[in-house]
């Protein structure tokens, strides 16, 4: 096992639901054929104090309990982040959610994941029956196709035994009350738009409730789609219709 760190705000013994967030890659080894590692500027400066403050900010924004779960190897969790997207990462985080649910008495979850965190959410949908809303933003949802389009022989980690959500859609737990929002930027250079769109279409073909929401990429790579992903989570958790959600973010 690993020691998985999480940060909460707004939780009380009377709460039944919460929003859980998984972040993308901020620090990692370079991909195949390269040596060294990178640390994004946005990762530096994070510590227990700033992450608790962020959790409090999100809970206030959402008007719901908020939980940030740190993926293995980053933001205080032990482990090797270079092992991300392999099956063990998803199983560790799935077990973490079980412990948190039991500790706080939660029954319904809204999961939000950005980039690599979106991959986590897609993986968890094959394991859990308690997800009422899933918001996947700029998610790595078709790893094999992404590798092909970006000219990589393996995942950027160098591993070939990655969990590929697109290939595992048949194992997504059937739940007619769960809604999935795949939030994309058509100019995303880190995760090609077509890989995210194809995943959403395949999920729909299997009868799952999914909406593809196109938004403007706000950074130079067109990858970050903004804090509206939290608004989507808030409206979905409140039971608002898809049309209300679309109107709220445009």
ABEGO torsion letter per residue (X at the ends): XBBBBBBBBGBBAABABBBBBBBBBABBBBBBGBBEBBBBAAABGBBAAAAAAAAAAAAAAAGBBBBBBBBBGBGGBBEBAAABGBAAAAAAAAAAAAAAAAAAGBABBBBBBBEAAAAAAAAAAAABAABABBBBBGBBABAAAAAAAAGBABBAAGBAABBBAAAAAAABBBBAABBBBBBBBAABAABBAAAAAAAAAAAAAAGBBBBBBBBBBABAAGABAEAAAAAAAAAAAAGBBAAAAAAAAX
